[in-house]
Amino acid sequence: MSTTVGIRSLVVLSLILTSSACSTVTREIEQVDKQSAQRTTEVKSALIASDEVDAAAIRVSVQADGSLLLSGFVETEAERQAAIKAARDALQGGQVVDQLELR
Protein backbone atom coordinates (compact mmCIF):
# COMPACT_ATOMS: atom_id res chain seq x y z
CA MET A 1 0.00 0.00 0.00
CA SER A 2 2.76 2.43 0.89
CA THR A 3 4.57 1.69 -2.39
CA THR A 4 1.41 2.47 -4.38
CA VAL A 5 1.04 5.85 -2.63
CA GLY A 6 4.71 6.64 -3.31
CA ILE A 7 4.36 5.76 -6.99
CA ARG A 8 1.19 7.86 -7.31
CA SER A 9 2.97 10.79 -5.67
CA LEU A 10 5.86 10.48 -8.14
CA VAL A 11 3.45 10.34 -11.08
CA VAL A 12 1.59 13.44 -9.86
CA LEU A 13 4.88 15.29 -9.28
CA SER A 14 6.09 14.30 -12.77
CA LEU A 15 2.88 15.59 -14.33
CA ILE A 16 3.19 18.90 -12.48
CA LEU A 17 6.80 19.36 -13.56
CA THR A 18 6.03 18.42 -17.16
CA SER A 19 3.10 20.82 -17.26
CA SER A 20 5.25 23.62 -15.89
CA ALA A 21 8.01 22.95 -18.43
CA CYS A 22 5.51 22.85 -21.31
CA SER A 23 4.04 26.16 -20.18
CA THR A 24 7.50 27.76 -20.19
CA VAL A 25 8.29 26.41 -23.67
CA THR A 26 4.93 27.64 -24.97
CA ARG A 27 5.62 31.16 -23.65
CA GLU A 28 9.08 31.14 -25.24
CA ILE A 29 7.66 30.04 -28.61
CA GLU A 30 4.97 32.72 -28.44
CA GLN A 31 7.65 35.34 -27.72
CA VAL A 32 9.76 34.18 -30.68
CA ASP A 33 6.69 34.20 -32.96
CA LYS A 34 5.81 37.72 -31.83
CA GLN A 35 9.37 38.94 -32.46
CA SER A 36 9.44 37.27 -35.88
CA ALA A 37 6.13 38.85 -36.82
CA GLN A 38 7.34 42.27 -35.69
CA ARG A 39 10.59 41.99 -37.69
CA THR A 40 8.72 40.77 -40.76
CA THR A 41 6.25 43.65 -40.51
CA GLU A 42 9.01 46.23 -40.11
CA VAL A 43 10.84 44.96 -43.19
CA LYS A 44 7.69 44.64 -45.30
CA SER A 45 6.76 48.20 -44.33
CA ALA A 46 10.20 49.42 -45.40
CA LEU A 47 9.83 47.66 -48.75
CA ILE A 48 6.39 49.22 -49.26
CA ALA A 49 7.79 52.67 -48.42
CA SER A 50 10.57 52.32 -50.99
CA ASP A 51 9.92 53.86 -54.40
CA GLU A 52 12.53 51.51 -55.89
CA VAL A 53 10.90 48.21 -54.92
CA ASP A 54 7.74 46.35 -55.93
CA ALA A 55 6.96 45.10 -52.41
CA ALA A 56 4.03 43.00 -53.60
CA ALA A 57 6.43 40.70 -55.48
CA ILE A 58 8.69 40.10 -52.46
CA ARG A 59 8.05 37.70 -49.58
CA VAL A 60 9.62 38.33 -46.19
CA SER A 61 10.12 35.61 -43.59
CA VAL A 62 12.29 34.87 -40.58
CA GLN A 63 14.35 31.68 -40.68
CA ALA A 64 14.96 29.35 -37.74
CA ASP A 65 18.41 30.88 -37.17
CA GLY A 66 16.87 34.36 -36.88
CA SER A 67 18.05 35.65 -40.24
CA LEU A 68 15.58 37.37 -42.53
CA LEU A 69 14.80 35.78 -45.89
CA LEU A 70 13.79 37.82 -48.93
CA SER A 71 12.30 35.73 -51.72
CA GLY A 72 10.19 36.40 -54.76
CA PHE A 73 10.89 38.41 -57.88
CA VAL A 74 12.55 41.67 -58.86
CA GLU A 75 12.81 43.28 -62.28
CA THR A 76 16.42 44.49 -62.06
CA GLU A 77 19.61 44.09 -60.08
CA ALA A 78 19.09 47.65 -58.84
CA GLU A 79 15.70 46.66 -57.41
CA ARG A 80 17.32 43.64 -55.70
CA GLN A 81 19.95 45.87 -54.09
CA ALA A 82 17.30 48.40 -53.03
CA ALA A 83 15.22 45.63 -51.41
CA ILE A 84 18.23 44.24 -49.54
CA LYS A 85 19.23 47.73 -48.36
CA ALA A 86 15.68 48.51 -47.19
CA ALA A 87 15.56 45.22 -45.27
CA ARG A 88 18.96 45.76 -43.63
CA ASP A 89 18.07 49.34 -42.70
CA ALA A 90 14.78 48.19 -41.15
CA LEU A 91 16.58 45.48 -39.17
CA GLN A 92 19.35 47.87 -38.17
CA GLY A 93 22.09 45.48 -39.17
CA GLY A 94 20.50 42.05 -38.96
CA GLN A 95 21.40 39.31 -41.42
CA VAL A 96 19.42 39.30 -44.67
CA VAL A 97 19.41 36.22 -46.91
CA ASP A 98 18.80 37.08 -50.57
CA GLN A 99 16.80 34.55 -52.56
CA LEU A 100 15.27 37.11 -54.91
CA GLU A 101 15.05 36.09 -58.54
CA LEU A 102 15.26 38.30 -61.60
CA ARG A 103 12.18 38.02 -63.82
C-alpha positions in Angstrom: 0.0 0.0 0.0 2.8 2.4 0.9 4.6 1.7 -2.4 1.4 2.5 -4.4 1.0 5.8 -2.6 4.7 6.6 -3.3 4.4 5.8 -7.0 1.2 7.9 -7.3 3.0 10.8 -5.7 5.9 10.5 -8.1 3.4 10.3 -11.1 1.6 13.4 -9.9 4.9 15.3 -9.3 6.1 14.3 -12.8 2.9 15.6 -14.3 3.2 18.9 -12.5 6.8 19.4 -13.6 6.0 18.4 -17.2 3.1 20.8 -17.3 5.3 23.6 -15.9 8.0 23.0 -18.4 5.5 22.9 -21.3 4.0 26.2 -20.2 7.5 27.8 -20.2 8.3 26.4 -23.7 4.9 27.6 -25.0 5.6 31.2 -23.6 9.1 31.1 -25.2 7.7 30.0 -28.6 5.0 32.7 -28.4 7.7 35.3 -27.7 9.8 34.2 -30.7 6.7 34.2 -33.0 5.8 37.7 -31.8 9.4 38.9 -32.5 9.4 37.3 -35.9 6.1 38.9 -36.8 7.3 42.3 -35.7 10.6 42.0 -37.7 8.7 40.8 -40.8 6.2 43.6 -40.5 9.0 46.2 -40.1 10.8 45.0 -43.2 7.7 44.6 -45.3 6.8 48.2 -44.3 10.2 49.4 -45.4 9.8 47.7 -48.8 6.4 49.2 -49.3 7.8 52.7 -48.4 10.6 52.3 -51.0 9.9 53.9 -54.4 12.5 51.5 -55.9 10.9 48.2 -54.9 7.7 46.4 -55.9 7.0 45.1 -52.4 4.0 43.0 -53.6 6.4 40.7 -55.5 8.7 40.1 -52.5 8.0 37.7 -49.6 9.6 38.3 -46.2 10.1 35.6 -43.6 12.3 34.9 -40.6 14.3 31.7 -40.7 15.0 29.3 -37.7 18.4 30.9 -37.2 16.9 34.4 -36.9 18.1 35.6 -40.2 15.6 37.4 -42.5 14.8 35.8 -45.9 13.8 37.8 -48.9 12.3 35.7 -51.7 10.2 36.4 -54.8 10.9 38.4 -57.9 12.5 41.7 -58.9 12.8 43.3 -62.3 16.4 44.5 -62.1 19.6 44.1 -60.1 19.1 47.7 -58.8 15.7 46.7 -57.4 17.3 43.6 -55.7 20.0 45.9 -54.1 17.3 48.4 -53.0 15.2 45.6 -51.4 18.2 44.2 -49.5 19.2 47.7 -48.4 15.7 48.5 -47.2 15.6 45.2 -45.3 19.0 45.8 -43.6 18.1 49.3 -42.7 14.8 48.2 -41.2 16.6 45.5 -39.2 19.4 47.9 -38.2 22.1 45.5 -39.2 20.5 42.1 -39.0 21.4 39.3 -41.4 19.4 39.3 -44.7 19.4 36.2 -46.9 18.8 37.1 -50.6 16.8 34.6 -52.6 15.3 37.1 -54.9 15.1 36.1 -58.5 15.3 38.3 -61.6 12.2 38.0 -63.8 
